[in-house]
Amino acid sequence: MLSIAELQRILVPHHARLGRCVWPIWEHYNGIPAKHRLAYDLKAEANILQRYMVENAMREFSGVPGIQFVDKYEFLLGIDAFPFGLPGQVLCRFKRLSSSGHSRNFPTERAKRLRRNDPETLQLVGMPEATVVDIGYVLDGLRIDIGAVQVVRLFDEQFVMGIPRETDGVVQLPQPLPNTGPGRRFKISARAKKRKEQSGK
């Protein structure tokens, strides 16, 4: 499994394409007449937005070296890690995410196996050495726009990076904790006993 830093190394060069896969979908969705949108439940809305992401990904990454489209069980965007000097591939799923980075759809058995990075499941899509990530949108509190686009490693739901709305925007990366070196960070001392007052009590 690729580390967070390794995933960033592979995905950051593609951040503009990934942004164009996700950020425009809400505007496209709002282009549907309101009388139709009001008839959709949340699941239908998420399915429509997911299809927009897939179509955008197929257009944005078509012809890009080191890219593979996998559509056997669900659409996955495969990015080869070899050009970055790393083993395997990154498999990208396009999803709606909660603010904590959790995929909001009901997990199928296959999705549960993917979450465990099960080798047999990954072999089914021809990528036994793959790390699966979710790339998705988080709606704002009022559900009137996309508030953030995030990349999350599926196995442990660790935040990988945030994708800016603007093509030349700053990519949000988690900051590592400062190196504290060997040994304990805190010194634990015994609590001093309260002195008895010399009042004769």
MONOR-V447179 format. One record per residue. N is the residue number from 1. PHI is phi in whole degrees, -180 to 180 (none if undefined). BURIAL is b if it has 16 or more other C-alpha atoms within 10 Angstrom, else e. Layout:
BEGIN
n->[N & N]
phi->[PHI & PHI]
burial->[BURIAL & BURIAL]
END
This chain:
BEGIN
n->[1 & 2 & 3 & 4 & 5 & 6 & 7 & 8 & 9 & 10 & 11 & 12 & 13 & 14 & 15 & 16 & 17 & 18 & 19 & 20 & 21 & 22 & 23 & 24 & 25 & 26 & 27 & 28 & 29 & 30 & 31 & 32 & 33 & 34 & 35 & 36 & 37 & 38 & 39 & 40 & 41 & 42 & 43 & 44 & 45 & 46 & 47 & 48 & 49 & 50 & 51 & 52 & 53 & 54 & 55 & 56 & 57 & 58 & 59 & 60 & 61 & 62 & 63 & 64 & 65 & 66 & 67 & 68 & 69 & 70 & 71 & 72 & 73 & 74 & 75 & 76 & 77 & 78 & 79 & 80 & 81 & 82 & 83 & 84 & 85 & 86 & 87 & 88 & 89 & 90 & 91 & 92 & 93 & 94 & 95 & 96 & 97 & 98 & 99 & 100 & 101 & 102 & 103 & 104 & 105 & 106 & 107 & 108 & 109 & 110 & 111 & 112 & 113 & 114 & 115 & 116 & 117 & 118 & 119 & 120 & 121 & 122 & 123 & 124 & 125 & 126 & 127 & 128 & 129 & 130 & 131 & 132 & 133 & 134 & 135 & 136 & 137 & 138 & 139 & 140 & 141 & 142 & 143 & 144 & 145 & 146 & 147 & 148 & 149 & 150 & 151 & 152 & 153 & 154 & 155 & 156 & 157 & 158 & 159 & 160 & 161 & 162 & 163 & 164 & 165 & 166 & 167 & 168 & 169 & 170 & 171 & 172 & 173 & 174 & 175 & 176 & 177 & 178 & 179 & 180 & 181 & 182 & 183 & 184 & 185 & 186 & 187 & 188 & 189 & 190 & 191 & 192 & 193 & 194 & 195 & 196 & 197 & 198 & 199 & 200 & 201]
phi->[none & -76 & -75 & -61 & -64 & -68 & -63 & -62 & -60 & -81 & -88 & -57 & -61 & -100 & -63 & -67 & -64 & -63 & -62 & -72 & -75 & -112 & -57 & -75 & -66 & -68 & -64 & -63 & -64 & -69 & -74 & -73 & -53 & -58 & -64 & -81 & -62 & -67 & -84 & -86 & -87 & -63 & -67 & -63 & -60 & -64 & -65 & -64 & -64 & -66 & -66 & -60 & -62 & -62 & -61 & -64 & -64 & -64 & -75 & -68 & -103 & -62 & 82 & -79 & -59 & 79 & -112 & -134 & -98 & -119 & -138 & -84 & -111 & -156 & -72 & -131 & -99 & -96 & -119 & -70 & -88 & -57 & -60 & -100 & 74 & -126 & -84 & 79 & -138 & -108 & -102 & -107 & -102 & -104 & -140 & -86 & -120 & -80 & -64 & -91 & 88 & -92 & -65 & -84 & -78 & -69 & -74 & -77 & -62 & -66 & -63 & -65 & -69 & -62 & -62 & -84 & 56 & -64 & -61 & -65 & -67 & -68 & -65 & -62 & -102 & 76 & -134 & -69 & -110 & -113 & -112 & -93 & -127 & -100 & -114 & -161 & -104 & -119 & -73 & -72 & -61 & -93 & 58 & -116 & -168 & -81 & -91 & -160 & -122 & -127 & -116 & -131 & -71 & -66 & -54 & -127 & 57 & -82 & -67 & -99 & -168 & -108 & -103 & -71 & -69 & -84 & -60 & -99 & -74 & -85 & -76 & -86 & -121 & -67 & -91 & -69 & -70 & -62 & -73 & -94 & 76 & -70 & 93 & -82 & -81 & -124 & -101 & -99 & -114 & -68 & -72 & -71 & -72 & -69 & -73 & -76 & -70 & -88 & -96 & 87 & -80]
burial->[b & b & e & b & e & e & b & b & e & b & b & b & e & e & b & b & b & b & b & b & b & b & b & b & b & b & e & e & e & e & e & e & e & e & e & e & e & e & e & e & e & e & e & e & e & b & e & b & b & b & e & b & b & b & e & b & b & e & e & b & b & e & e & e & e & e & b & b & b & b & e & e & e & e & b & b & b & b & b & b & b & e & e & e & e & e & e & b & b & b & b & b & b & b & b & b & b & e & e & e & b & b & b & e & e & e & e & e & e & e & e & e & b & b & b & e & b & b & e & e & b & b & e & e & b & e & b & b & b & b & b & b & b & b & b & b & b & b & b & e & e & e & e & e & b & b & e & b & b & b & b & b & b & b & b & e & b & b & b & b & b & b & b & b & b & e & e & e & e & e & b & e & e & e & e & e & e & e & e & e & e & e & e & e & e & e & e & e & e & e & e & e & e & e & e & e & e & e & e & e & e]
END
